[in-house]
Amino acid sequence: MMDFLGEPEEESDELFQVAAMVDIVFILLAFFVMSVQFHGGERDLPLGYQDQTQSAGASAEDLPAAVRVWLNATDQGAVAIRVGDAALPDDGFDDLTALLTQIDLPRVPVVIGAGADLSVQQVANGMDAVLASPMKRLSLSPSPREPMP
């Protein structure tokens, strides 16, 4: 080693304490192992309803991927509701609940497509109507780019 201060180097008789270093390494290892938190995967939360089983003749291929509900504003300020190709009366949220109760497929999601001209309350009324039926899997799609069928 280079001596910049001009003092002679002294040889040390002390040896490096390996046992103490190994102890510290194992203590740190134990600390990190014990402080790690493992998170379980996401799962469905129980909402207090029971899924009904499918009938013996139905298979997964027979079921639709999703039930599409379209909500758009009419010129009178009401909400036009369509479920697939079926048109319901304007502001017919009770009719929407009744139709979804007839469909009664709790494992099939309901996707609501709402027009941009609707108020938040009108969309919330549609969501409430869906959640009042046995079909509890609900999601909202972005505003439809194409007009309502």
TORKOL-4160 file (C-alpha; in steps of 0.2 Angstrom, whole numbers, padded with zeros to 4 digits, m for minus):
149
<pt num="1" X="0000" Y="0000" Z="0000"/>
<pt num="2" X="0006" Y="0018" Z="m0004"/>
<pt num="3" X="0011" Y="0028" Z="0011"/>
<pt num="4" X="0005" Y="0046" Z="0008"/>
<pt num="5" X="0007" Y="0052" Z="0026"/>
<pt num="6" X="0025" Y="0047" Z="0028"/>
<pt num="7" X="0022" Y="0035" Z="0043"/>
<pt num="8" X="0027" Y="0018" Z="0042"/>
<pt num="9" X="0014" Y="0004" Z="0041"/>
<pt num="10" X="0012" Y="m0007" Z="0056"/>
<pt num="11" X="0008" Y="m0025" Z="0054"/>
<pt num="12" X="m0007" Y="m0031" Z="0064"/>
<pt num="13" X="m0007" Y="m0048" Z="0073"/>
<pt num="14" X="m0026" Y="m0048" Z="0074"/>
<pt num="15" X="m0035" Y="m0060" Z="0062"/>
<pt num="16" X="m0051" Y="m0057" Z="0054"/>
<pt num="17" X="m0065" Y="m0064" Z="0064"/>
<pt num="18" X="m0075" Y="m0075" Z="0052"/>
<pt num="19" X="m0086" Y="m0083" Z="0065"/>
<pt num="20" X="m0093" Y="m0067" Z="0071"/>
<pt num="21" X="m0096" Y="m0062" Z="0052"/>
<pt num="22" X="m0105" Y="m0078" Z="0049"/>
<pt num="23" X="m0116" Y="m0075" Z="0064"/>
<pt num="24" X="m0121" Y="m0058" Z="0058"/>
<pt num="25" X="m0125" Y="m0065" Z="0041"/>
<pt num="26" X="m0136" Y="m0078" Z="0048"/>
<pt num="27" X="m0145" Y="m0066" Z="0059"/>
<pt num="28" X="m0148" Y="m0054" Z="0044"/>
<pt num="29" X="m0154" Y="m0069" Z="0034"/>
<pt num="30" X="m0166" Y="m0074" Z="0048"/>
<pt num="31" X="m0173" Y="m0056" Z="0049"/>
<pt num="32" X="m0177" Y="m0055" Z="0031"/>
<pt num="33" X="m0185" Y="m0072" Z="0030"/>
<pt num="34" X="m0196" Y="m0068" Z="0045"/>
<pt num="35" X="m0201" Y="m0051" Z="0038"/>
<pt num="36" X="m0206" Y="m0056" Z="0021"/>
<pt num="37" X="m0225" Y="m0056" Z="0019"/>
<pt num="38" X="m0233" Y="m0068" Z="0006"/>
<pt num="39" X="m0249" Y="m0061" Z="m0002"/>
<pt num="40" X="m0262" Y="m0074" Z="m0008"/>
<pt num="41" X="m0269" Y="m0072" Z="m0026"/>
<pt num="42" X="m0285" Y="m0062" Z="m0029"/>
<pt num="43" X="m0301" Y="m0071" Z="m0026"/>
<pt num="44" X="m0320" Y="m0067" Z="m0027"/>
<pt num="45" X="m0327" Y="m0059" Z="m0011"/>
<pt num="46" X="m0342" Y="m0067" Z="m0004"/>
<pt num="47" X="m0357" Y="m0055" Z="m0007"/>
<pt num="48" X="m0370" Y="m0065" Z="0002"/>
<pt num="49" X="m0379" Y="m0074" Z="m0012"/>
<pt num="50" X="m0377" Y="m0092" Z="m0018"/>
<pt num="51" X="m0374" Y="m0097" Z="m0036"/>
<pt num="52" X="m0386" Y="m0109" Z="m0043"/>
<pt num="53" X="m0379" Y="m0124" Z="m0052"/>
<pt num="54" X="m0382" Y="m0126" Z="m0071"/>
<pt num="55" X="m0395" Y="m0139" Z="m0077"/>
<pt num="56" X="m0388" Y="m0156" Z="m0082"/>
<pt num="57" X="m0390" Y="m0152" Z="m0101"/>
<pt num="58" X="m0381" Y="m0135" Z="m0101"/>
<pt num="59" X="m0363" Y="m0134" Z="m0105"/>
<pt num="60" X="m0351" Y="m0119" Z="m0105"/>
<pt num="61" X="m0352" Y="m0118" Z="m0124"/>
<pt num="62" X="m0371" Y="m0115" Z="m0123"/>
<pt num="63" X="m0369" Y="m0100" Z="m0112"/>
<pt num="64" X="m0366" Y="m0083" Z="m0119"/>
<pt num="65" X="m0349" Y="m0075" Z="m0114"/>
<pt num="66" X="m0359" Y="m0060" Z="m0107"/>
<pt num="67" X="m0376" Y="m0052" Z="m0107"/>
<pt num="68" X="m0375" Y="m0035" Z="m0115"/>
<pt num="69" X="m0386" Y="m0021" Z="m0108"/>
<pt num="70" X="m0386" Y="m0004" Z="m0118"/>
<pt num="71" X="m0392" Y="0012" Z="m0109"/>
<pt num="72" X="m0394" Y="0028" Z="m0120"/>
<pt num="73" X="m0403" Y="0044" Z="m0117"/>
<pt num="74" X="m0419" Y="0048" Z="m0127"/>
<pt num="75" X="m0424" Y="0065" Z="m0133"/>
<pt num="76" X="m0436" Y="0066" Z="m0118"/>
<pt num="77" X="m0422" Y="0063" Z="m0106"/>
<pt num="78" X="m0428" Y="0045" Z="m0102"/>
<pt num="79" X="m0416" Y="0030" Z="m0103"/>
<pt num="80" X="m0418" Y="0018" Z="m0117"/>
<pt num="81" X="m0414" Y="0001" Z="m0112"/>
<pt num="82" X="m0409" Y="m0014" Z="m0123"/>
<pt num="83" X="m0404" Y="m0031" Z="m0118"/>
<pt num="84" X="m0396" Y="m0040" Z="m0133"/>
<pt num="85" X="m0410" Y="m0037" Z="m0147"/>
<pt num="86" X="m0424" Y="m0035" Z="m0134"/>
<pt num="87" X="m0430" Y="m0017" Z="m0132"/>
<pt num="88" X="m0437" Y="m0013" Z="m0115"/>
<pt num="89" X="m0449" Y="0002" Z="m0111"/>
<pt num="90" X="m0440" Y="0019" Z="m0107"/>
<pt num="91" X="m0434" Y="0020" Z="m0089"/>
<pt num="92" X="m0440" Y="0001" Z="m0087"/>
<pt num="93" X="m0427" Y="m0003" Z="m0074"/>
<pt num="94" X="m0440" Y="m0015" Z="m0066"/>
<pt num="95" X="m0442" Y="m0023" Z="m0083"/>
<pt num="96" X="m0423" Y="m0025" Z="m0084"/>
<pt num="97" X="m0423" Y="m0034" Z="m0067"/>
<pt num="98" X="m0437" Y="m0045" Z="m0072"/>
<pt num="99" X="m0429" Y="m0050" Z="m0088"/>
<pt num="100" X="m0412" Y="m0054" Z="m0080"/>
<pt num="101" X="m0422" Y="m0064" Z="m0066"/>
<pt num="102" X="m0429" Y="m0074" Z="m0081"/>
<pt num="103" X="m0412" Y="m0077" Z="m0088"/>
<pt num="104" X="m0406" Y="m0082" Z="m0071"/>
<pt num="105" X="m0387" Y="m0086" Z="m0075"/>
<pt num="106" X="m0378" Y="m0080" Z="m0060"/>
<pt num="107" X="m0361" Y="m0085" Z="m0068"/>
<pt num="108" X="m0363" Y="m0075" Z="m0084"/>
<pt num="109" X="m0357" Y="m0057" Z="m0082"/>
<pt num="110" X="m0368" Y="m0043" Z="m0087"/>
<pt num="111" X="m0359" Y="m0029" Z="m0096"/>
<pt num="112" X="m0368" Y="m0012" Z="m0096"/>
<pt num="113" X="m0363" Y="0000" Z="m0111"/>
<pt num="114" X="m0369" Y="0017" Z="m0106"/>
<pt num="115" X="m0370" Y="0032" Z="m0118"/>
<pt num="116" X="m0360" Y="0047" Z="m0114"/>
<pt num="117" X="m0376" Y="0058" Z="m0113"/>
<pt num="118" X="m0382" Y="0049" Z="m0098"/>
<pt num="119" X="m0381" Y="0056" Z="m0080"/>
<pt num="120" X="m0372" Y="0046" Z="m0067"/>
<pt num="121" X="m0388" Y="0043" Z="m0058"/>
<pt num="122" X="m0396" Y="0035" Z="m0073"/>
<pt num="123" X="m0381" Y="0023" Z="m0075"/>
<pt num="124" X="m0382" Y="0019" Z="m0056"/>
<pt num="125" X="m0401" Y="0015" Z="m0058"/>
<pt num="126" X="m0396" Y="0003" Z="m0072"/>
<pt num="127" X="m0383" Y="m0005" Z="m0061"/>
<pt num="128" X="m0395" Y="m0006" Z="m0046"/>
<pt num="129" X="m0408" Y="m0015" Z="m0058"/>
<pt num="130" X="m0395" Y="m0028" Z="m0063"/>
<pt num="131" X="m0389" Y="m0031" Z="m0045"/>
<pt num="132" X="m0407" Y="m0033" Z="m0039"/>
<pt num="133" X="m0408" Y="m0048" Z="m0051"/>
<pt num="134" X="m0399" Y="m0065" Z="m0048"/>
<pt num="135" X="m0385" Y="m0060" Z="m0060"/>
<pt num="136" X="m0372" Y="m0051" Z="m0049"/>
<pt num="137" X="m0357" Y="m0051" Z="m0060"/>
<pt num="138" X="m0358" Y="m0033" Z="m0067"/>
<pt num="139" X="m0346" Y="m0023" Z="m0076"/>
<pt num="140" X="m0346" Y="m0006" Z="m0086"/>
<pt num="141" X="m0339" Y="m0005" Z="m0104"/>
<pt num="142" X="m0333" Y="0011" Z="m0111"/>
<pt num="143" X="m0345" Y="0022" Z="m0120"/>
<pt num="144" X="m0350" Y="0012" Z="m0136"/>
<pt num="145" X="m0342" Y="0019" Z="m0152"/>
<pt num="146" X="m0356" Y="0012" Z="m0163"/>
<pt num="147" X="m0374" Y="0017" Z="m0160"/>
<pt num="148" X="m0385" Y="0006" Z="m0149"/>
<pt num="149" X="m0392" Y="m0008" Z="m0159"/>
